[in-house]
Amino acid sequence: MKTIFLVNLLAFFASCQSKQEYDLIIRNTTVYNGSGEKPFAGDVAIQADTIAEIATIINAKGKKEIEAKGLALAPGFINMLSWADGSLLKDGRSMSDIKQGVTLEVFGEGWSPGPRIKKDEKDSLWSTLGEYFETVERKGVSTNFASFVGATTVRNYVLGFDNRPPNPQELERMKTLVNAAMEEGAMGLGSSLIYAPADYADTNELIELCKVVSKHNGCT
């Protein structure tokens, strides 16, 4: 009898304890976790900018709770062929993509935001890919972003729109630019060989640039 009393007493005190509180709980949604597995019905709790808990039922309370029955919840989508590098500078909210669930913009399919040749001394824009990253970060945007260094951008920087192979000195200059971009955070080398002047590049030129990328464990 005494044991039963103590158990009930502990249960009473446990029930009196305040529940875990999260900033946000999304209830009764269909969760796609991004693994490719079948979705499941459940709750998702968020604390600050972190997904804190995912469960069929979260026994906690949220400062804000969203009833999402009949709706789906998924990780942010990736725009792997984004041309938002210019529009983000004008409006960093990225509303056209954010409202469609896109949370990562990837630039650099052939053309990338850098390297670029400044027009004159008054040109206040960036000249390297790293400087572009810094410009966007300083301005502030609501989406994540990444970029390849564009093979076309590098070729255009050194050769302009000439339809010819680079000479040895020019090729070394191109490789130096690719190396710098990789050190500044480029994911790899991006090409778009169905367009001019991208298709002016021969196989050897692309191989040499890819060799630089491989030293940084980048992708092409």
C-alpha positions in Angstrom: 0.0 0.0 0.0 2.9 2.3 0.9 4.6 1.5 -2.4 1.5 2.3 -4.4 1.2 5.6 -2.6 4.7 6.6 -3.4 4.3 5.7 -7.1 1.2 7.8 -7.3 2.9 10.6 -5.5 5.8 10.6 -7.9 3.4 10.5 -10.8 1.6 13.5 -9.4 4.8 15.5 -9.1 5.9 14.5 -12.6 2.6 15.7 -14.0 3.1 19.0 -12.2 6.4 19.6 -13.8 6.3 22.0 -16.7 6.5 20.5 -20.2 9.4 21.1 -22.5 8.8 24.3 -24.4 9.9 25.0 -28.0 9.8 28.1 -30.1 7.6 26.4 -32.7 5.8 23.1 -33.0 4.2 22.0 -36.3 1.5 19.5 -35.5 -0.1 16.6 -37.4 1.8 17.2 -40.7 3.0 14.7 -43.2 6.8 14.6 -42.8 9.1 14.0 -45.7 12.6 13.8 -44.1 14.6 13.9 -47.3 16.0 10.4 -47.0 13.7 8.9 -49.7 11.8 6.9 -47.2 8.0 7.0 -47.1 6.5 10.0 -45.3 4.8 9.7 -41.9 2.3 11.7 -39.9 3.9 13.5 -37.0 5.0 16.6 -35.2 8.2 18.7 -35.7 9.6 21.0 -33.0 11.9 23.9 -33.8 14.1 25.8 -31.3 15.7 29.0 -32.6 17.1 27.9 -36.1 17.4 24.2 -35.2 15.0 21.2 -35.7 14.9 20.0 -32.1 12.6 17.0 -32.3 10.6 15.0 -34.8 8.1 12.4 -33.5 4.7 11.0 -34.1 3.5 13.0 -31.1 5.7 15.6 -29.3 4.7 15.8 -25.7 5.7 19.5 -25.3 4.3 22.9 -25.9 5.3 25.5 -28.4 5.4 29.3 -28.0 3.7 29.1 -31.4 2.0 26.0 -32.8 0.8 25.4 -36.3 -1.9 22.8 -37.1 -0.8 21.3 -40.4 -3.1 18.4 -40.9 -3.5 17.7 -44.6 -0.3 19.5 -45.4 3.3 18.2 -46.1 6.5 19.3 -44.5 9.8 18.7 -46.2 13.4 20.0 -46.1 14.1 23.0 -48.3 14.5 22.4 -52.0 17.7 23.1 -53.9 17.8 25.1 -57.1 20.8 23.5 -58.8 20.6 25.7 -61.8 20.0 29.1 -60.3 20.4 32.5 -62.0 19.4 34.5 -59.0 22.9 35.8 -58.4 21.9 39.2 -59.7 18.3 39.4 -58.4 19.4 38.6 -54.9 21.5 41.7 -54.9 18.3 43.7 -55.7 16.0 41.9 -53.4 17.6 39.5 -50.9 14.2 38.2 -49.7 14.2 35.7 -52.7 10.4 35.7 -52.4 9.8 34.0 -55.8 11.8 30.9 -54.7 11.3 31.0 -51.0 7.5 30.7 -51.4 8.1 27.6 -53.5 10.2 26.0 -50.8 13.6 26.7 -52.3 16.2 27.4 -49.6 19.5 26.9 -51.5 20.5 28.7 -54.7 23.4 27.2 -56.7 25.1 29.4 -59.3 27.8 28.8 -61.8 26.4 26.8 -64.8 28.9 28.0 -67.3 28.8 31.6 -66.0 29.4 32.5 -62.4 29.4 35.8 -60.5 33.2 35.9 -60.6 35.9 36.3 -61.6 34.9 39.5 -63.4 36.9 42.3 -64.9 36.0 45.7 -63.4 34.9 48.2 -65.9 37.0 51.1 -64.5 38.3 52.5 -61.2 34.8 53.7 -60.3 33.4 50.2 -60.6 32.5 49.4 -57.0 31.3 45.8 -57.7 33.3 42.7 -56.9 36.0 41.3 -59.1 36.3 37.7 -57.6 33.9 35.0 -56.6 34.9 35.4 -53.0 34.1 39.1 -53.1 30.7 38.4 -54.5 30.0 36.0 -51.6 31.1 38.8 -49.2 28.9 41.3 -51.0 25.8 39.1 -50.7 26.5 38.2 -47.1 27.0 41.8 -46.2 23.7 42.8 -47.9 21.9 39.9 -46.3 19.6 37.4 -48.0 16.9 35.0 -46.8 18.2 32.0 -48.7 21.4 30.0 -48.7 23.6 30.1 -51.7 26.6 28.4 -53.3 28.4 28.6 -56.6 30.6 26.7 -59.0 33.2 28.8 -60.8 32.1 29.0 -64.4 34.4 27.6 -67.1 32.9 30.1 -69.5 33.5 33.0 -67.1 37.1 32.1 -66.7 37.6 31.7 -70.5 35.9 35.0 -71.1 38.0 36.7 -68.5 41.2 35.6 -70.3 40.2 35.2 -73.9 37.1 37.4 -74.3 34.9 35.9 -76.9 37.7 34.6 -79.1 37.0 31.2 -80.7 40.4 29.7 -80.2 42.4 27.6 -77.8 44.3 29.5 -75.1 48.1 29.6 -75.5 50.2 28.1 -72.6 50.4 31.4 -70.8 46.7 32.1 -71.1 45.9 28.6 -69.9 48.0 29.0 -66.8 46.2 32.3 -66.1 42.8 30.4 -66.4 44.1 27.7 -64.0 45.2 30.4 -61.5 41.7 32.0 -61.6 40.1 28.6 -61.0 42.4 27.9 -58.2 41.6 31.2 -56.6 37.9 30.7 -56.9 38.2 27.2 -55.3 40.1 28.7 -52.4 37.3 31.3 -52.0 34.6 28.7 -51.7 33.6 27.5 -55.2 32.1 24.0 -55.2 33.8 23.0 -58.4 33.8 23.9 -62.1 30.6 24.4 -64.1 30.4 24.2 -67.9 27.6 24.7 -70.4 29.0 23.3 -73.6 25.9 23.7 -75.8 26.3 27.5 -75.7 28.9 29.9 -77.3 31.4 30.8 -76.1 31.4 27.8 -73.8 31.7 25.4 -76.7 34.8 27.1 -77.9 36.7 25.2 -75.2 38.4 22.0 -76.3 38.7 18.9 -74.2 42.3 19.6 -73.2 41.4 23.0 -71.8 38.6 21.5 -69.7 40.8 18.7 -68.4 43.5 21.2 -67.3 40.9 23.3 -65.4 39.4 20.1 -63.8 42.8 19.1 -62.6 42.9 22.3 -60.5 39.5 21.6 -59.1 40.4 18.0 -58.2 43.2 19.3 -56.0 40.5 21.0 -53.9 38.2 17.9 -53.9 35.7 19.9 -56.0 33.2 18.5 -58.5 32.5 19.3 -62.1 
